[in-house]
Amino acid sequence: MEAFYRQLTGFTDIAQIADGRFYRPVPDDWYVSVVDVRGSTEAIERGNYRNVNFIGAAAITAQLNLVNPGLPFIFGGDGATVLVTEAMRNNTLNVLQSLSYHARESFALELHAGLVPVSTLRAMGKELQIAKYLSGEFVNQAMFKGGGMTLAETLVKNSAEFRCEPRPVFSKTEIFSGLTCRWQPVPSGNGVTLSILIQPRDENDATVLPRVIARIEHLLGGSFASANPIRMDNARYHSFLHNLKRQLQASDIRCNRVFFRTLYELMMTVPLFNLKGFRWIPGMQSYVDRVPLHCDFKKYDDTLRMVLDCSPSGYRAIEEYLQSEQRLGRICFGIHVSDAAQMTCYVESMSDGGHLHFVDGTDGGYALAAKQLKQALSDSETQSA
């Protein structure tokens, strides 16, 4: 897998996101690993979206830790999709079973989790192609097209044939290792945080998304970089007690050496980050400065997904533009508005390439934008009938 993915010719311009020159077919004997939080909308209404995000990110990090660190993936807010090879199938199933078990036992969240063969997707008429977006000097993101990812998610959600049952093969500590939620939601620097999902009506028309992306970038002032929702000058850690509770919820820590090491780490890092003491620690300052470059705030898996920081007037202009494109039958979209972004962080080390930060909007983010997108798709199908 590492060789196949590494050898892909990457692209650096987000407008090339649907450019077929950069995509290659995923091998037939690979699998799509799918995790979806059941009833995520209801969980959001109960104020539980932070946990929904945490489990969605864990669907990725548990497989990176316990299956292979080079797996291609997409984070969707209330779930995730990951590619694995035939040789990784059994171990991946063990991870999915364990994640399902610990999500239910520790977070009261039920999952749809399972594996779908790529060959099955092709037999059902959908393609699965992969590309590599070079979003930073040490960071790349997998992108997918062809309809296969969408079909895989549908099959796992709707058919028990593709799902696995909860079973604690791996411990809670193993499943959630390296995953943290220590940062408070990061307030928008410009006033509004948008979570946007966009699907072209014609998945074979490669001109739609580049045009939409270019227009949105223009409405943002000409640069997606300025719309990155993670601004570390606005970021603060949660309190010591909040972070300790989260650590206990996501691990099997008892009163042993690991527990006291965790206590010590939290006692040091909470004031360091909240009082900006990291400024006098070169390695930590570099880590904080480069967190925004390790964020996945724009991506594509048959659906363009973006979390953007913009002004209220910019939000209105973007929404009006997307509405006009939707009326013309070119796209369907969903959008959710909040005033902050939240990060779920995977930190192996503070060096470049050693940390990932999964980004979503607060108060529902991608999950509520997806609800609006589904309604728009349903309305368009009704109109076409």
LINLINZI-V864124 format. One record per residue. N is the residue number from 1. RES is the residue in one small letter. PSI is psi in whole degrees, -180 to 180 (none if undefined). Layout:
{{N | RES | PSI} {N | RES | PSI}}
//
This chain:
{{1 | m | -45} {2 | e | -43} {3 | a | -44} {4 | f | -49} {5 | y | -41} {6 | r | -33} {7 | q | -6} {8 | l | 140} {9 | t | 114} {10 | g | 163} {11 | f | 153} {12 | t | -15} {13 | d | 118} {14 | i | -22} {15 | a | -15} {16 | q | 14} {17 | i | -26} {18 | a | 10} {19 | d | 114} {20 | g | -19} {21 | r | -24} {22 | f | -4} {23 | y | 143} {24 | r | 146} {25 | p | 136} {26 | v | 136} {27 | p | 146} {28 | d | -33} {29 | d | 12} {30 | w | 173} {31 | y | 150} {32 | v | 120} {33 | s | 123} {34 | v | 133} {35 | v | 129} {36 | d | 131} {37 | v | 118} {38 | r | 139} {39 | g | 36} {40 | s | -33} {41 | t | -44} {42 | e | -38} {43 | a | -38} {44 | i | -44} {45 | e | -25} {46 | r | 4} {47 | g | 23} {48 | n | 21} {49 | y | -28} {50 | r | -43} {51 | n | -36} {52 | v | -47} {53 | n | -42} {54 | f | -46} {55 | i | -37} {56 | g | -42} {57 | a | -37} {58 | a | -29} {59 | a | -28} {60 | i | -53} {61 | t | -34} {62 | a | -38} {63 | q | -35} {64 | l | -39} {65 | n | -43} {66 | l | -11} {67 | v | -61} {68 | n | 132} {69 | p | -9} {70 | g | 21} {71 | l | 137} {72 | p | 143} {73 | f | 166} {74 | i | 131} {75 | f | 129} {76 | g | 11} {77 | g | -67} {78 | d | 25} {79 | g | -172} {80 | a | 158} {81 | t | 142} {82 | v | 144} {83 | l | 135} {84 | v | 159} {85 | t | 170} {86 | e | -40} {87 | a | -22} {88 | m | -2} {89 | r | -53} {90 | n | -42} {91 | n | -36} {92 | t | -42} {93 | l | -40} {94 | n | -41} {95 | v | -45} {96 | l | -41} {97 | q | -44} {98 | s | -43} {99 | l | -44} {100 | s | -42} {101 | y | -50} {102 | h | -30} {103 | a | -40} {104 | r | -46} {105 | e | -37} {106 | s | -23} {107 | f | 1} {108 | a | 38} {109 | l | 130} {110 | e | 143} {111 | l | 149} {112 | h | 116} {113 | a | 137} {114 | g | -176} {115 | l | 140} {116 | v | 124} {117 | p | 139} {118 | v | -35} {119 | s | -34} {120 | t | -41} {121 | l | -42} {122 | r | -37} {123 | a | -25} {124 | m | 8} {125 | g | 10} {126 | k | 145} {127 | e | 158} {128 | l | 112} {129 | q | 152} {130 | i | 144} {131 | a | 171} {132 | k | 116} {133 | y | 121} {134 | l | 91} {135 | s | -6} {136 | g | 171} {137 | e | -35} {138 | f | 9} {139 | v | 133} {140 | n | 155} {141 | q | 139} {142 | a | 141} {143 | m | 148} {144 | f | 145} {145 | k | 168} {146 | g | -8} {147 | g | -10} {148 | g | -41} {149 | m | -43} {150 | t | -44} {151 | l | -40} {152 | a | -44} {153 | e | -43} {154 | t | -42} {155 | l | -42} {156 | v | -37} {157 | k | -36} {158 | n | -11} {159 | s | 121} {160 | a | -20} {161 | e | -32} {162 | f | -1} {163 | r | 156} {164 | c | 159} {165 | e | 149} {166 | p | 135} {167 | r | 128} {168 | p | 70} {169 | v | -45} {170 | f | 150} {171 | s | 165} {172 | k | -41} {173 | t | -41} {174 | e | -42} {175 | i | -39} {176 | f | 13} {177 | s | 133} {178 | g | -7} {179 | l | 127} {180 | t | 158} {181 | c | 50} {182 | r | -17} {183 | w | 139} {184 | q | 161} {185 | p | 138} {186 | v | 114} {187 | p | 146} {188 | s | 134} {189 | g | -23} {190 | n | -5} {191 | g | -28} {192 | v | 137} {193 | t | 119} {194 | l | 134} {195 | s | 119} {196 | i | 134} {197 | l | 131} {198 | i | 129} {199 | q | 129} {200 | p | 143} {201 | r | -37} {202 | d | 104} {203 | e | -13} {204 | n | -5} {205 | d | 102} {206 | a | 0} {207 | t | -18} {208 | v | -55} {209 | l | -44} {210 | p | -40} {211 | r | -43} {212 | v | -44} {213 | i | -45} {214 | a | -40} {215 | r | -43} {216 | i | -42} {217 | e | -40} {218 | h | -43} {219 | l | -22} {220 | l | -3} {221 | g | 10} {222 | g | 2} {223 | s | 127} {224 | f | -27} {225 | a | -38} {226 | s | -12} {227 | a | 5} {228 | n | 122} {229 | p | -8} {230 | i | 107} {231 | r | 108} {232 | m | -17} {233 | d | -18} {234 | n | -5} {235 | a | 141} {236 | r | 149} {237 | y | 152} {238 | h | 169} {239 | s | 164} {240 | f | -47} {241 | l | -40} {242 | h | -46} {243 | n | -34} {244 | l | -42} {245 | k | -44} {246 | r | -43} {247 | q | -42} {248 | l | -36} {249 | q | -30} {250 | a | 15} {251 | s | 169} {252 | d | 26} {253 | i | 135} {254 | r | -174} {255 | c | 76} {256 | n | -168} {257 | r | -39} {258 | v | -42} {259 | f | -47} {260 | f | -30} {261 | r | -39} {262 | t | -43} {263 | l | -46} {264 | y | -45} {265 | e | -45} {266 | l | -39} {267 | m | -31} {268 | m | -46} {269 | t | -34} {270 | v | -53} {271 | p | -33} {272 | l | -44} {273 | f | -38} {274 | n | -27} {275 | l | 9} {276 | k | 27} {277 | g | -17} {278 | f | -17} {279 | r | -24} {280 | w | 10} {281 | i | 101} {282 | p | -48} {283 | g | -39} {284 | m | -38} {285 | q | -43} {286 | s | -41} {287 | y | -49} {288 | v | -44} {289 | d | -32} {290 | r | 1} {291 | v | -47} {292 | p | -28} {293 | l | -13} {294 | h | 20} {295 | c | 147} {296 | d | 58} {297 | f | -2} {298 | k | 134} {299 | k | 175} {300 | y | 128} {301 | d | 64} {302 | d | -22} {303 | t | 131} {304 | l | 124} {305 | r | 126} {306 | m | 141} {307 | v | 119} {308 | l | 143} {309 | d | 119} {310 | c | 173} {311 | s | 162} {312 | p | -39} {313 | s | -35} {314 | g | -41} {315 | y | -47} {316 | r | -40} {317 | a | -42} {318 | i | -45} {319 | e | -43} {320 | e | -41} {321 | y | -46} {322 | l | -37} {323 | q | -40} {324 | s | -40} {325 | e | -35} {326 | q | -41} {327 | r | -32} {328 | l | -3} {329 | g | 18} {330 | r | -33} {331 | i | 166} {332 | c | 147} {333 | f | 161} {334 | g | 145} {335 | i | 139} {336 | h | 137} {337 | v | 132} {338 | s | -172} {339 | d | 11} {340 | a | 161} {341 | a | 152} {342 | q | 144} {343 | m | 138} {344 | t | 122} {345 | c | 138} {346 | y | 113} {347 | v | 106} {348 | e | -40} {349 | s | 168} {350 | m | 3} {351 | s | 162} {352 | d | 134} {353 | g | -8} {354 | g | 3} {355 | h | 146} {356 | l | 148} {357 | h | 112} {358 | f | 124} {359 | v | 140} {360 | d | 163} {361 | g | 153} {362 | t | 168} {363 | d | 27} {364 | g | -38} {365 | g | -127} {366 | y | -37} {367 | a | -42} {368 | l | -31} {369 | a | -37} {370 | a | -36} {371 | k | -42} {372 | q | -39} {373 | l | -43} {374 | k | -39} {375 | q | -40} {376 | a | -40} {377 | l | -41} {378 | s | -43} {379 | d | -40} {380 | s | -36} {381 | e | -38} {382 | t | -42} {383 | q | -31} {384 | s | -21} {385 | a | none}}
//
